[in-house]
Amino acid sequence: MLKPTLEFLTEELNLWLQLRDPLNFQDAKPATLTTLMKPDGKFAVSGSSGQANDKFSIAVTLVNIEEESTFKNQPHYRQVNSKVQVVQPPMNINLYVLFSAVADTYPTALTLLNHLLAFFQANPVFDQSSHPHLNAKVSPAEPWNLLQRIVVDFYNISFEQQNNLWAALGAKYMPSALYKIRSITYTDQSPKQEGPPITEINISSR
């Protein structure tokens, strides 16, 4: 589910940029799902060329995940036909995704960041009703990757947290925004046990 979620958001951001600013983005896909740094320490992001041949990109990078504890106590049982099955409870996780504006010039980076903020302000929720193509690229053979709803919230961090984040990424700070994406559900549909349901209880006294 991680990959379909982040690929969908990246593609939606590119489509929105092309519609909002066709002069610069009509033939470009600036948003890219990528790490910022390669394992050898080299910068991993390559940009597209705009109207003034200024190379730019919005790097979409997963920087953390957490389990959502709110939905943790869910039923571990389900009834299928005439049997009761014991299943593992779903695991709900939140994603923390960093969107970094990479450009040859600082004003271009700020323009990219401005577009990014406007995109998620206009589109904080993605579901089947607003985006019927939400699962267009999910294979029928992989039903566990089907997305139900994506909620995107701007996530505030302090200067100290920001400094620690960029140090952990091994990169120099660039104009960016951190978003919390909730919640992605992992569900294993295979039963661990099954048996007939309990239909009566007999109490015997001695």
N, C-alpha and C positions, 0 to 999 in steps of 0.2 A: 503493500500500500504506500510505502514511502515514495517510491519512484513514480507511480501514476499521479499521486497528489502534486508533487513538485513539478512534474512535467506539464500537467494541466495548467497550473498557475503560471508557469513560464510562458506557455503558448498563449494563454489569455492576455497576459501582459503585452506580448509582442503584437497581437491583433489590435489591442486598444491603442498602443503607440502609433501603429500604422494609420488608424482612423483619426486619431487626435492631431498628429503632426505628419501628414503624408509627405511634406516637402523633405523632411530629414529621414523618415523611417519607412517610406513606401517600399523600398527594395531592400530593407535591412531587418534583421531580427536581433536587436541589441541584447535582449534578455537571454542569458545562457545559464543552464544548470551546470555548475562547475565548482570545484574547489578553488580557493584563491592561490594557493601555493602547491607546487609539485613536491613529491617526496625529496627531490634533490635540492630543494630550496629555491628553485626558480619560479618566477611569476607564471601562473597558469592561464591567465585570461588574455585572449586576443580579441580586439575590437573590430566593429564594422566601420565603414567609412561614410561620413555624412556629407552634407552639401559642400562644406569647405575642406573636405578630405581630413577632417578631424576624426581620429579613431576613437570609438566609444563602445562601452558595453555595460550592461547591468548584470553583475555576477550574482547568481542565486545559489546560496550556500547553506546547507543544513549545519547548524552549529551545536544543537543540543536537542535531546528528547527527554520527556518526562512522562511517567504514568499518571493518568488522571484518576485520582482516588475517589472522586464523587460517585462514580458508577461502579465501584468495586464490588459492592455487596449485591450482586445480581443472582437470580436463581441458577442453580447448577443442574437443573432437571428440565426435561421437556418430554412431552408425550407424542409419540409417533405411532399412528394406527392404534393398536391395542397394547403397546409396550411403553414403558417409561424408561428413558435413557438418561444416564449420568454423563454430563459433558463438562469440559473445562469452562469456567466463566470467561466471558470476553475480556480482552485487555484493551483499555482505551488509553491512547497516548496523545500528547501534545508535542508539536514540533516547533522549534525555535529556528527561524530562517532569517539569515542576514542577506539583505539586498544592497550590494555595493555598486556605486556609480564610478565606473572606470573610464577616464577620458584623457586625451592629450592636454586639454586645457581645463582649468578649474571652472570657468563659467559653463562649459558644456556638461561637466559632472553635476553641477547644481541644477541645470535644466533637466537632466535625467532624473535626479532625485525628486524634483518638483513633480514630474510626470508620474513617478512611482507613487508618491504620497496621494496624488489626485486619483490614481487608479484604485487604490484600496479604500479611499474614502468613498468612492462611488460604488465599489463592489466589495462590501465587507462579508457577504455570504454568497456561496455558490452551491446550488442544489439543482435537482432535476427540473424544477419548475422555471427557474431563471436561466438555466444552462442545460437544455435537453441533451447536448452532446457531452455531458460530464463524463460518461463512460464510453465514449465513441471508440477509444483506442484500447479498451480493456478486452482481452481475449475471452470468448465464451468458455474456454477451457480453464480459465482462472477466475472463477466467481468470487474468490476471497479478495480480489483486488477491486471489486466494485465499490465506488464511492457513493455515499448517501448525501453527505452535507459537509461543506468545508466552511469554517468560520475563521476569519482573519482579523486579529486585533493588533494594533500598534503596541509594542512592548517597550516601556521606558526602562533605561538603565542609567546608573550614575556614571560620572566621569571615571571613577575607579574601576567599575565593572567594565566600562568600555575599554579602558587601557588594558585590563587583564585579558579581555576577549581578543583584542588585536594582537597582543603578545602571544597568546596561545595559538593563533592562526599563523604566526610567523610573518606577518605583513605590516606595512606601515598604514596608518589610518587614512581612509579616504571617505568622502561623503557617502553616508549609508543610513539604512533604517533597519531595525530589528522587529520582526513580527512573530506573534504567537499564533500558530495554526492549530485549531482544535476541532473535534478530537477525532483521531483516526482509530478505528476499531479493528482489532485482530480477533478472529473467531475461528477456532478449530471445530468443524462440524462433525468430526468422527466421534461416536460415542465411546466412552471408556467402559461402561457397563450398561446392560439393559435387562429388563425383566418385566413381568406382568404387573399392572398397578395393584395397589392394595385397595380392595373393595369392601372389606369388613374387618372389624377387630373383635376377637373373642377374648373375654376375660373369664378365667376360671378361678373359682375360689376353693380353697381346701380347708 
